[in-house]
Amino acid sequence: MDRRAVYGPRDGTVLSQQLQHRSDDIPEGDIDVVLQAKRADGVFWNYFKDHDMHVRVLDVLHQIGFYGVYRCGRLVYDCHLITALVERWRPETHTFHFRVGEATITLEDVQIIWALPIDGLPVTGLDIERSTEEWQIYCREYLGFSPDEEAFKGLGVERLYMDQVQVNIDRFLPAAPYGAIWNCRHNFTRTVRTTVRVIRDILDNMQEDQFIWQPHDMDSDRIMAYAADFTLELWRSTCPLIFYAIVEIHHPERVLRQFGMRQNIPEMPDSRDMTLHQISRKARTGTDWGVQHILHIRRGKDDVTQL
């Protein structure tokens, strides 16, 4: 049997980018290369293992919607699992393609797991390269002090100023959100070697009764603590997700079983979605992405389709 028939689409009408897809390397024998994600948050989280954040800073995090992310902490990720999932991710449909059907990360997942807000204005604007002097002015205006020039490293500030945001906290803010249940110690001493092959094999042989379409316990205390802030009417909305140059379309109509509904045959993906993947912020200083993506911003504001 042609191994490409196993890892690639039988019909390339919908999944038209197979030749550029990572899974196309598997039949060539390139099956043990594991993706390594880059992270720059280690120093931040290590500091707060032994220090509490000032209650006023926590209150601001709560007001802007990032308190849940802070309470979830620095999660441990499995590079082998991520690699196997990337092989199942299709940019044409913005979904994972499993044997049991398509699935994706929905706005419902984002709000339940991280307690993040999913409504409001898009995160976009002018790409500006600021000088150290300008950042010092911002620090003085918003933080109340101006770090020395030597304290800046790239776009960051030395963590010696972290002491100014720590204090014992009065526990008046909500409990940790649902996603915090995965913030636990992991033991890798018994992990099977070449795990990516094992995970890939599990996904290749997955049966219908092995996939949980609605995994969230909606009656749990962690979820109920944030229920008043949930925007249920947007969970099943087809809308653009915007972050400066990045525009991804949320397609719940392709994963109706994740909402307890019967799945029909979805429409063909919009070819315009693929052109958005070619846009980059590299060497685009001075670009106003709010203007660049004005049509998508208007679509997100005025033309949200709900299932």
Secondary structure, DSSP 8 states (H G I E B T S, - for coil): --THHHHS-SSTTT-TTGGGSGGGGGGGT------------HHHHHHTTS--B-HHHHHHHHHHT-HHHHHH-S----HHHHHHHHTTEETTTTEEEETTEEE---HHHHHHHH-----SS-B--B-----HHHHHHHHHHHTS----GGGEETTEE-GGGGGGGB------S----GGGGG-S----TT--SSHHHHHHHHHHT--GGG--S----TTSHHHHTTGGG--HHHHTEEEEEEETTEEEEE-GGG-GGGGT----------HHHHHHTT---TT-TT-BHHHHTHHHHHHHHH--EE-
